[in-house]
Amino acid sequence: MKIIRDREFGGERPLFGIEDTRLEGIKITDGESGIKFCRNIEADGCEFYGKYPWWHVDGSHITNCYFAPGSRSAIWYSNNMLMEDCRIDGPKFFREMNGLELRRVEITDADETFWKVKNLRLNDVKLTDGTYPFMFCEDVEVENLQSDSKYVFQYVKRAVIRNAKIVTKDSFWETEDVTVYDSLLDGEYLGWHSKNLRLVRCHIAGEQPLCYCKNLILEDCTFDKDCDRIFEESEVNATIKGHITEIKNPLKGKIVCGSVGKITYDEFATAKGKCEIVETDK
């Protein structure tokens, strides 16, 4: 494998088309498309400042690298990538990809990051700020995610998420076949219009969670006291530990919980009384 070490590159496409190359301590300073249409590339200890520095790269391993705010939209259309121990300060990373794995990566501006990525694996990743990360991703595995970005995991299909702390809004909308284990999900309007969403040992906070869901399953979850108007028009089977503030207009299924503060069926309920609600601590 060829090695390029301790050099700076600027302008347009300075490393276009390279193959079987290891980059050590290089710096992409300005311009656009520093690394493009490349194959089998390793990068360690490198810094990226120019726009779109890593497009159409097939097979790459990126370690201990820094992506500055100016490196926006840096990694698109690049398949089979492993990134480890990196910091990303730019928005709109990782789009239209297949086979992406991140380990111990911090993304400080997660705006519109991870769009249309297939076969995505994340372990020990932190997302800060931004909107709509993970839009339209498929076949996703996540472990130890921390995120305060808004509108996460919308339109995602086939995902398993473990040990996450997600503080957000409008998360998991219109997802299909998503399971979340042992996580904190804090934010309004969780999981609306989802199909086959399963939450296991999760703590849920925020207003009006889990409405308009089809085949919603909760196992040994807990709800914060601010969770009102839960399960509106949802098909749900749930076992809940402790108290629920309010259940409103559930469509059908069975809810087992410690206690309920209020069960509401208003004039807009389409299936009054078809959901069984059992309070175990009465």
ZICORUR-V545569 format. One record per backbone hydrogen bond with DSSP energy under -0.5 kcal/mol. NH is the residue of the N-H (numbers start at 1). CO is the residue of the C=O. Records with the same first field share a line. If there is no record, write none. Layout:
# ZICORUR-V545569
NH->CO + CO
This chain:
# ZICORUR-V545569
2->20
4->22
6->24
9->27
13->11 + 32
15->34
16->13
17->36
18->15
20->39
21->40
22->2
23->42
24->4 + 22
25->44
27->7
28->47
29->9 + 27
32->11
33->51
35->53
36->34
37->55
38->56
39->18
40->58
41->59
42->21
43->61
44->23
45->63
47->26
48->66
49->28
50->28
51->31
52->72
54->74
55->35
56->76
58->38 + 56
59->57 + 79
60->80
61->41
62->82
63->43 + 61
64->84
66->46
67->87
68->48 + 66
71->68
73->91
74->71
76->54 + 74
77->95
79->77
80->98
81->99
82->60
83->101
84->62
85->103
86->104
87->65
88->106
89->67
92->111
94->75
95->75
96->115
97->116
99->118
100->119
101->81
102->121
103->83
104->123
105->124
106->86
107->126
108->88 + 106
109->88
110->128 + 129
112->131
113->110
114->93
115->94
116->135
118->97
119->138
120->139
121->100
122->141
123->102
124->143
125->144
126->105
127->146
128->107
132->150
133->150
134->113
135->132
136->154
137->134
138->117
139->157
140->158
141->120
142->160
143->122
144->162
146->125
147->165
148->127
150->130
151->169
153->133
155->173
156->153
157->137
158->176
159->177
160->140
161->179
162->142
163->181
165->145
166->184
167->147 + 165
168->166 + 186
170->188
172->152
173->170
174->192
175->172
176->156
177->195
178->196
179->159
180->198
181->161
182->200
184->164
185->183 + 203
186->166 + 184
187->185 + 205
189->207
190->187
191->171
192->189
193->211
194->191
195->175
196->214
198->178
199->217
200->180
201->219
203->183
204->222
205->185
208->228
210->190
212->232
214->194
216->235
217->197
218->237
219->199
220->239
221->239
222->202
224->204
227->224
228->226
230->246
231->209
232->229
233->249
234->231
235->213
236->234 + 252
237->216
238->254
239->218
240->256
241->221
244->259
246->227
247->262
248->230
249->264
251->234
252->234
253->274
254->236
255->276
256->238
257->255 + 278
258->242
259->242
261->244
262->245
264->247 + 262
269->266
274->271
276->253 + 274
278->255
280->257 + 278
281->258
282->279
